[in-house]
Amino acid sequence: MALLIDIAKCVSCGGCAEVCPGGLLDVLEDGVAIPYPEDCWGCAACLKACPAGALSLRLSPSLGGRGGSLACGHREDGALEWYYVDPSGKRTLVPGGGDSY
C-alpha cells in the first residue's frame, strides 16, 4: 500500500503526523509530505486523524485494489466510515466499516 496525499484538501493541521507510529509525515505550510513513502506500514492511523479527508491508501492488486484506494470519512456523530475509491473516483461505502475514533 502507498499513502496518497491530496494537497488541495490538506489543511496542515498536523493530526496525521501526531498519530503516525513511524513518524513519517512532515507538516509543511502548504500541506503534508511523506519523504520516505516506502517506510509506510499502511496502518491507516493518519487517515483516521485527518479531518479533511486528504489522505488515502492505494490498494495493491493483491488486495483487489486494481488502482483503487481506501479512504476514511468522519460522520457528525464521531464515527468513521471507510470507503473504497475506484480509479474513476467513485466512492463506495465499505459495509460494516464504521467505528468510533
C-alpha positions in Angstrom: 0.0 0.0 0.0 1.1 3.5 -0.6 -0.1 6.7 1.2 -1.8 9.2 -1.2 -2.0 12.8 -0.2 -4.5 15.3 -1.7 -2.7 18.6 -1.1 -5.7 20.5 -2.3 -7.7 19.1 0.7 -5.0 19.2 3.3 -5.4 21.9 6.0 -1.9 21.4 7.5 -3.4 20.6 11.0 -0.7 18.1 11.8 -3.1 15.5 13.2 -1.7 12.8 10.8 1.9 13.5 11.8 1.0 13.3 15.5 -0.5 9.8 15.2 1.9 8.2 12.6 3.6 5.4 14.6 6.7 5.6 12.3 7.0 9.4 12.5 6.9 9.5 8.7 4.9 12.6 7.9 6.2 16.2 7.8 3.8 19.1 8.1 4.6 21.9 5.8 2.9 25.3 5.3 1.1 24.1 2.2 0.3 20.5 3.2 1.8 17.4 4.5 4.6 15.3 2.9 6.0 11.8 3.4 9.7 11.9 2.5 10.1 8.1 2.7 6.8 6.6 1.5 8.3 3.1 1.2 8.5 3.1 5.0 4.8 3.5 5.5 3.2 0.5 7.2 -0.3 1.1 5.9 -1.8 1.2 9.4 -4.3 3.9 8.4 -3.9 5.9 11.7 -3.3 9.1 9.6 -6.5 8.5 7.6 -8.5 8.3 10.9 -6.9 11.5 12.2 -7.3 13.6 9.1 -10.4 15.8 9.5 -10.2 17.0 5.8 -10.1 13.5 4.2 -6.9 14.5 2.4 -5.3 11.0 2.9 -6.0 7.6 1.4 -4.2 4.4 0.9 -3.6 3.0 -2.6 -4.6 -0.7 -2.5 -2.3 -3.2 -4.1 -3.5 -5.6 -6.8 -3.0 -8.4 -4.3 -5.7 -6.8 -2.1 -8.1 -6.4 -5.0 -7.3 -2.7 -5.4 -6.8 -2.6 -9.2 -5.8 1.0 -8.9 -8.3 1.9 -6.2 -7.7 3.3 -2.7 -9.1 3.1 0.8 -10.4 6.4 2.3 -11.9 7.4 5.6 -14.7 9.8 6.4 -15.8 11.4 9.6 -19.5 11.4 10.5 -21.1 14.1 12.6 -21.7 11.6 15.4 -17.9 11.0 15.6 -18.0 7.6 13.9 -15.7 6.8 11.0 -16.8 5.5 7.6 -14.5 3.6 5.3 -14.7 3.9 1.5 -13.3 2.1 -1.4 -12.5 4.6 -4.1 -12.2 3.2 -7.6 -9.8 4.6 -10.2 -12.5 6.9 -11.6 -13.1 8.5 -8.2 -16.4 6.7 -7.3 -16.7 6.2 -3.6 -18.4 3.0 -2.2 -19.0 2.7 1.5 -17.4 -0.4 3.0 -20.2 -2.4 4.7 -19.6 -2.6 8.5 -16.6 -0.3 8.2 -17.8 2.3 10.7 -16.1 2.7 14.1 -15.6 5.4 16.7 -12.4 7.4 16.9 
